[in-house]
Amino acid sequence: MLGVPTRRASLRKISAGPPARWTLAIGLLEGYKSARAEHPSNHNATMQLLSLIVLAGAVAATPVRRSLYSGLYNTTCVTAGEVAKDANWLPNAPVTAQITGGQAGVSLILDIGLMDTTTCEALPNTLVEVWAPNAVGTYGAGFLRGATLTGSNGIAEFEMIFPGFTSAGANHINVIVHRPGVTSPANATTVAHVGQVFFTDQWTNVIGMSAPYSGDTQARVLNAGDGLFAQASADGFSPIVDIEEIHDDWPEGISGYITIGVDPEAEYANA
């Protein structure tokens, strides 16, 4: 059934940045590389440092119980800023919540909660459409784009990968919220909201160190350098997706959540 949440991480803690233990592990790994380069014959010292890296990762091996969100996580009643659709939008997006399309990268389960800012209540049975670049900042017709309905709790869930950055933009996901009664993007002439959601620079920095993200040869764009981030942040709305690990052995995957406030009766051209 469309729009019914199926998988979610537990609500232990939603963090703006990567876990401290992974910041530690990455730092230790860089230290190990330096030690090997400077003292290739000092086997004991480098092996001790490598043991610390393994230990830091092992701390992350405890599985975490998952649970479903029963409702909107963030209930701040603020209308999201409008951002014009970019040239990478394509009409007639497929109606599907599984949009990875075979792309390599860190698995992301993205939950988008919709709030009707005319009533400050959850917005059920509303079509949410997304599209995003892959790990190296490339858009494609057959991946990372799709649409699904929100459930009775106002949440739409997508299975995808963490997006990369592009030559002109920070790591982001494009979002359209369709008007009431729309069940497919096909031939929709107007929509209720067009926007973008982003991630903290701390998260994009850490994920960007791993392959295939590290293969992006474009100059990295941070949120402050992306003019559309400011547009999405209009009127006090925060376009930052809250991130949580699915398992503590990241980078197996992460989950993200954001509440987007919209006026469902608003009309913007969908062309």
N, C-alpha and C positions, 0 to 999 in steps of 0.2 A: 504494500500500500504506500502510495506516495506520501512523503513528508513525515512518516512515523519514525522517530528516533530509534536507532538500532544499537549503537555502540557509543559509549562515553566513558571517560575516565572518572574516577571518584572525585568528590569535591574536597579533597584534602587541603589543597592550597593552589591558588592560581597565582603565577608569578610573572612579573614583568620581564625578567631576565632568566638566563639559564641557571641551573642549580649550581651552587657554590662548588660542589664536589667535582663537577665537570669543568668548571673554570680552573680548579686546582689540577685536575688530570691533564688538561691541555697545557697548563704552565709547566707541569713536570715533564710532559712529552717534549716540549721545546727545550727544556733543560737537558734532557737526555740526548737530543740531537746535537746540542752544543758541546756536551761533554764528549761525545763520540768523535766529533770533529776536532776538538782541541787535544784530546788525550786518547787516541785510538788504541793505545797499548794498555791503558789502565782498565782492565776488564772488571775488576772488583767494584770500582767506583761506579761505572756505568751500569753494572748489573744491579747494584743497590738502588740506584735511581729508577731503573726499570721496574724493580719490585714495588716501589712506591706507586708507580703509575698503575700497575696491575691492581694494587690494593685499593687505590682510589676508585678504579672502575668496579671492583668487587663490591664496594660499599653500595653500589647502585643495583645490585642483583636481586633485591627483594621484590617479588611481584606485588602489585597493588590491586585491591578489589575495586571493581568498577561499579558505578551506580548511575541510574538515569536522572537527568534533571527533571524535577517535577514542574518547573515553571521557569520564567525568565530569571536569570541569575542577577542581572543588573536592572533595577527598576527605575533608574533615573529617567524622567519623562522629558527628553530633549530631542528635538527634531534634528536628524543628521544633515550635515551640509551637502549640498548638491554639487556633483562633479560631472562635467560633460563626458559623454562616452568617448573613448579613444578610438583610433583608427583600427584597432585590433578586434573590436566587436564585430560579430557576424550574426546575421538574422537567423531565426529558426533554430535556436539552440536545442539540443536533444533534451527530452524530459527524463533525466536520470540524476541520481545523487552520487553515483560512482563515476568519477570523472578523471581518474588518474591517467587512463588511456595508455598504459604501458610505460609512462615516464619514470625514470629513475630519480630518487631523491628521498628525503626524510618524509615518512608517512605523516599526513595531517588529517585528523578528523575535525572538520570545522563546523561548529554549531552557530547559526545565526538566529538570534531571537528577535522577533519583530514586535515593536510596541506601537500601538495606535496613539499618537500624541494628542488626538482630540478627546480621548477617553482615559488615557494612561493605563490601558489594559492590553494584555497580549493580543496579537493579531493572528488568529488561526486561519487555516485553509487559504493561505496567500502564497502565490508563486514567487519564489526567489530565484533569480538567475545570476550565475557567476561566470567569470572567465579570468584566466591568469596565465602569466608566463611560466615556462618550465624552469628547471634549476639553473640553466645558463641564460635566462632572460629571453627565450624565444617563444612566441605564440604559435599555435597550430590549430587547424580546423578540426582535428580529430582527437584533441586531448585538452584537459583542464578547462572545459566549458560544459555547462549543463544547467538544468533548472529543476527544482523540486518544491513541493508545497510544504508550508509549515504544518505541524501537527496541531492537535487541540491545545497544546501548551504554547503555541506561537513560535516554535523552534523548527527550523529547517537544518538538516544535517547533510554535509557533503564529505565523501571520502576522496582525498586528493593527495598531493604532495605540497610541502612548503614551497612557496613560489620564490623564484630568483628575482634579481633586480634587472632593470632594463637600462638602455643607454640614456634614457631621460627620466627614469623614475626609480624610487626606492622599492624594496620588496613590498608588493601589494596584491590585493585581489579586487577586481572590479565587481560591483554588485548592482543589479537592477531589482527593484521591488515592483511587481506588476499590480495592476488595479484589481479590485474585488471581482471575483467570478472568472478570472482568467486562469486557465489550467494548462496552457501551452504558450510558449513565446511566439509561435507561428502566427504571423499576420497581426500581432498586437500593434496598434497604431499609437497608443499613448501608454505611459507607465506612471506609477506613483512616486518613484524615487530612482535616481541614478547616483551612485557614489563609489567610493573606494575605501577599503579598510587596510590597515598597515600593521606593522609589528615593531617592537622596540629595536633600536639599533644594536642593543646588547645581544638579543636573540639572533638577529641577522648576521652579526659578526661571528658568533660561535658556529652557527650552521654553515656559514660561508667558508669556514676552514676545511670542511669535509668535501670529498668528491660526491657528486659531480659539480657541486656549487663552486668549488675552487677553480674549475675550468672556465668560468666566465671571464673573458678577456676585456669586457667593457669596464670603464671607470665606474667604481662603485658610487652609488648615489645614496646619501643618508636622508632621513626624513626631513631634516631642516633644509636640505637642498632641493626638495621636491615641492614645487609650487602647488601641486594638487593636494598635498598633505595639509597645507594651510586652508585650502578651500573645504576639504572634508572636515576640518576642525571648527567650522563656523558656529557661532552662537553657543559656544561652550560644549559642543559634542566632542567626545574623544573617539577617534577612529582606530584606536589601538586594540588589536585582538589580544585578549588575555590567554596566555599559554600555560599548559600543564603537561607534564609527562604522562604518557599512557602507562609505561612501565618505568621503573627507576633505572633500567639499563638503557637509557637514551644513548644513541640515536635510533633505537628501534622505531620510535614514533612519538608524536606529540598530539595533543588535542588543543583546540583553540575555541574560544567563545567570545562573542560580542553581541550586545543588544543594539539594534538600529531602530531609532525612532522615526516614524513616518506618518504623514497624513494620507490615509488610503484613498482619499478622494482627490488628492492633488493630481494634476495632469501635466506630463511633460512629453514632448514629441519623441517617438521611438523610431528614429530614422537615421 
